[in-house]
Amino acid sequence: MTELARQLRDYRLTTAEILYHMPDHPGLLQSYVWQDMDKTPDFPVLKRFLDFWESRLDGKLHSVTVTSVAVVRAAELRLVRSLGFLH
């Protein structure tokens, strides 16, 4: 699926700030910023990434802050039927 097709299906640019405990120093928090196109409000791509994190990485999750913004909306896209030039 192309990026434009995904955006027209209500996929949005989603950014998540993930705070996690450092494996060697559990008392310290580290920040990780993740960004991808994801569908709101369920965020299946982000959930898949967080499931991967919890099952394969050592740093225990502390918190996740999510923001999302539409890049292209269907109402903003118009098809042009003709194109003319004026000299």
C-alpha positions in Angstrom: 0.0 0.0 0.0 1.4 3.4 -0.9 1.8 6.2 1.7 -0.9 8.3 0.2 -3.3 5.3 0.2 -2.5 4.7 3.9 -3.1 8.4 4.7 -6.4 8.4 3.0 -7.4 5.4 5.1 -6.9 7.6 8.2 -3.3 6.5 9.0 -1.6 9.4 10.8 1.9 10.4 11.6 2.3 9.0 15.1 5.1 9.9 17.5 5.6 8.1 20.8 8.1 9.0 23.6 8.9 5.9 25.4 10.5 6.1 28.9 12.1 2.9 30.0 14.4 1.7 32.8 18.0 1.1 31.8 18.8 -2.6 32.1 22.2 -2.0 33.9 20.8 0.8 36.2 17.1 0.2 36.8 16.8 3.4 38.9 17.6 5.5 35.8 15.1 6.3 33.0 16.1 6.6 29.3 14.0 8.2 26.6 13.4 6.7 23.2 11.4 8.4 20.4 9.5 6.2 17.9 7.7 7.5 14.8 5.7 5.8 12.1 2.4 5.9 10.2 -0.3 4.4 12.4 -4.1 4.2 12.5 -5.9 5.9 15.3 -7.4 5.3 17.9 -6.2 1.6 18.2 -2.5 2.2 17.1 -1.9 -1.3 15.9 1.7 -0.6 14.6 2.7 1.0 17.9 1.2 -1.9 19.9 3.1 -4.4 17.8 6.3 -2.5 18.4 5.7 -2.3 22.2 4.9 -6.0 22.2 8.2 -6.6 20.5 9.9 -4.4 23.1 8.5 -6.2 26.1 9.3 -9.7 24.7 12.8 -9.1 23.3 14.4 -6.1 24.9 15.8 -5.9 28.5 14.7 -2.3 29.4 11.4 -2.5 31.3 8.8 0.1 30.0 8.0 3.0 32.4 5.6 5.1 30.3 4.6 5.9 26.7 3.3 9.3 25.6 1.6 9.3 22.1 0.8 12.1 19.7 -0.8 11.8 16.3 -1.5 14.2 13.4 -3.1 13.8 10.1 -0.7 14.5 7.2 -3.3 14.4 4.4 -7.0 14.3 4.8 -9.5 13.1 2.2 -11.2 16.5 2.0 -7.9 18.2 1.0 -7.4 16.0 -2.0 -9.1 17.1 -5.2 -8.9 15.6 -8.6 -8.3 17.9 -11.6 -10.3 17.2 -14.7 -8.5 19.6 -17.0 -5.4 21.7 -17.0 -4.9 24.8 -19.1 -2.1 27.2 -19.8 -2.4 30.9 -20.3 0.6 32.8 -21.8 
